[in-house]
Amino acid sequence: MPDGEAMRFTGTVVIKGKKMGRPSERITLHGKGLKVSSATITRHDKKGDQSFEIERINLQKSFDEIRLHAKEKLFPGEYTVTLEFEGEIHEVMHGIYPCNFTHDGVKKKLIATQFESHHAREAFPCVDEPEAKATFDLTLTTPRGESVIANTPAKEQIEQGDKLVTSFETTPKMSTYLLAFVYGDMQFKEATTKDGVVVRVWATKAQNLAAFDFPLDVGVKAVEFFNDYYGVPYPLAKCDHVALPDFSSAAMENWGLITYREPYLLVDPETTPQSMKEVITTVICHELSHQWFGNLVTMKWWDDLWLNESFANVMEYVATDALFPEWQIWNTFTSHEGLSSQRRDSIAGVQSVKTAVNHPDEIGSLFDPSIVYAKGGRLLNMLMNYVGVDDFRKGLKVYFEKHAYGNTIGDDLWTALSSASGKNIADFMNPWLTRSGFPLITIHQTDTTAEISQEHFLVDPKQADPERIWPVPLLASSTKIPELLDVRSTSITLSDNEYVRLNQGAVGHYIVHYTKPEHAAAIAQLAANKELTPAERLMLLNDSSMVAKAGLASYLETLQLLQHYSTEDSETVWDILSVIIGDARRFIDLNDKLEAAIKAFIRGFIKQQYERLGWDEKADEPGSDKKLRATIIGLGVYAEHEEILATALQAFDTYKAGRAVNSELRSIIMGAAVRHDVAGAFEYLLHEEETTSNPDLKQELLGALTMTKSTERIASLLNRIKDGSKVRQHDVDTWLVYLLRNRYGRQQAWDWLRDNWSWIEKTFEGDKGYDSFPRYAASAFNTRKLFEEYKAFFEPKASDIALTRNITLGIEELSTRVTWLERDLSDVQTFFA
């Protein structure tokens, strides 16, 4: 019985199971922050039931354990354990927690759950590990008149005074972290798949019902798609999608009750931009993929988390591409997952996709978006390309049918895919999953001879492992080149002297270095002529920047390659162009005189695309052009392009007057007004941020407000962060990282983070996002001074198991970045001069 007003809950749990191992006087369960008021132990055998008197109940906090000690030995066999317990509902976003919102001027709250990865133990005594699968019969007592939902449909509801007692149908056999419920003042829309699965989208009554239509349509179509793709039907009668006002992640795949942060589910038909529609679609498809990968078949332990997240990462793109082929979402996959994974994976000490876990506090650090999600998804896409889509699907069907409702390790999946494809998948994939980093493939081609070699790539080459190699799919333009490079180096005789291209399709998780200048120039010309695909053009430039950061070439070469892209019209390729320009802007922190020259370069570089796209959307233009327009105009505003900036500020007057502006450009327009200190703009937008219930707009306002140059306004924004009535807990990190990345607010934000670390620790410890704070700070700093301050502050905190990995990586990342910026500053000054 959760009580949202008293912020407490009471309950009874009945656990039926088999005691294994040697006889002992103890039964151990997981529990954290719970008070157990009574407990009973009953053994069942052929002679009948036998009750055991409990001598004491011991709460072992260091292990999150509840230990029931009986007065006599408990022999192996079937048992029922019953416990009555109580606990507190805390203002944290895990376990059972409140989601606060305002509707019609009245403050209200939903009560929701978040049990991944090991937070079910905060709600009830249980065996809180993924392999301890069970069926659950849930009964909740909630306020009468409020909606209440859980994993399965309601079986019975009884009104008792001002309370409603709801019993839910028995769940499938599943892990504790997938159990979920939500109750409160909510509304929904529903539809049904062609197979009869009821799909609903829920949110608070503060949200516009029209915002439910798009996600509902995607939810229905995605279930139907996965039913067909996997060849195994969705196993539940319903699937609810719930937008929560407070939620630590983007979404969570609870079986049959998927929870989301509001901006990642709701789509206002009038105001949500195309770019956000695409994000929301991939998030919905990601979570629905989990209903099979993770829920139906679950990893045995968290070291195989990739079986959940890496697969969901790649499948979100497979499904989105099937639903909206016009979006060309695989290009987005290359830019988002490719860039994120390679830049993270090139840092010494980074974790591998499959990583050992020895302590519960380590689990949260596994959810590295650049590794277990982006890199893992990229590797699985490489595998799908290697075995072929048809064999890939056949293998998945075998895997699901064999292991349904069970737990697996990676080799179980490799066995299924090997049987379908006839290839040894374990030998191909395990080196990629168990070794951190990726290879640099060097090709030295002279006439009809090509020398191809591989080595472990790191941005600090001195720390690379000289023995590390991978089975690399070369994806070459010549049939003379072998399919795999699984040795250190090889020499190939070619039939002609045409320059060879590697990594066609940009599918492989590696970078390529063409050592011969003429070879590199020929490939660059193919990019300039758009004879390479957008993904190939993107990764060619990324490869160059990575090689330069490692000191194997100068960043001057990357900037010179950038000039080949002056006619580029692919929104995807502009992702890497923007990254390269952003990296160049880091040098400004070492020499602020560079800023004027870089702005002048940008004004010339965007000229052709600005003239093509302008400000106004055209009838039937592709979504990619809508997004590219925002990229170009955003760069133009930064570069103080006279016409672009003037038009942006005029558009702000239009927005402030209550008239609609292009939703894809809205955040840029607002940010321009704040950055250029338009009279009253900051105050107007701050009031709007505090009063709007539109989740998209709220996020855009956050981004705009943090662009201010004013030290006083930056201080006022930082002062709001700890005020829960002003800033939602799940937005704290976003406010902070945006201010850290603002050159004019960086030092203030850094000082605030250090001064308020004890509050951050208390508020976020135990949350999956806790270890992101050191990562965000490391991502923003460019100078040796801030590097030394970072080390001085975070090194003493590296003993915290939850923070160890990201602090270590943050120090390494900053060390290599500062070294690179100092090394290439002179060349960059020369280029922009």
RABELHU-V830873 format. One record per helix or strand. SS is the DSSP state (alpha for helix, beta for strand). FROM is the first residue (numbers start at 0). TO is the last residue. If there is no record, write none. Layout:
# RABELHU-V830873
ss:SS from:FROM to:TO
ss:SS from:FROM to:TO
This chain:
# RABELHU-V830873
ss:beta from:1 to:2
ss:beta from:7 to:18
ss:beta from:23 to:29
ss:beta from:34 to:44
ss:beta from:47 to:51
ss:beta from:53 to:59
ss:alpha from:60 to:62
ss:beta from:64 to:73
ss:beta from:76 to:87
ss:beta from:89 to:89
ss:beta from:94 to:102
ss:beta from:105 to:113
ss:alpha from:119 to:121
ss:beta from:125 to:125
ss:beta from:133 to:133
ss:beta from:138 to:142
ss:beta from:146 to:149
ss:beta from:153 to:159
ss:beta from:162 to:167
ss:beta from:173 to:173
ss:alpha from:175 to:177
ss:beta from:180 to:183
ss:beta from:185 to:191
ss:beta from:197 to:203
ss:alpha from:208 to:229
ss:beta from:237 to:243
ss:beta from:250 to:251
ss:beta from:256 to:260
ss:alpha from:261 to:263
ss:alpha from:273 to:289
ss:beta from:292 to:292
ss:beta from:296 to:298
ss:alpha from:301 to:303
ss:alpha from:305 to:322
ss:alpha from:324 to:326
ss:alpha from:328 to:344
ss:alpha from:359 to:365
ss:alpha from:368 to:386
ss:alpha from:388 to:402
ss:beta from:406 to:407
ss:alpha from:409 to:420
ss:alpha from:424 to:433
ss:beta from:437 to:445
ss:beta from:448 to:456
ss:alpha from:460 to:462
ss:beta from:471 to:472
ss:beta from:483 to:484
ss:beta from:488 to:492
ss:alpha from:503 to:505
ss:beta from:510 to:513
ss:alpha from:516 to:527
ss:alpha from:533 to:548
ss:alpha from:554 to:564
ss:alpha from:570 to:588
ss:alpha from:593 to:604
ss:alpha from:606 to:612
ss:alpha from:622 to:637
ss:alpha from:641 to:655
ss:alpha from:665 to:674
ss:alpha from:680 to:690
ss:alpha from:694 to:704
ss:alpha from:710 to:719
ss:alpha from:728 to:740
ss:alpha from:745 to:754
ss:alpha from:756 to:763
ss:alpha from:771 to:779
ss:alpha from:783 to:796
ss:alpha from:800 to:831
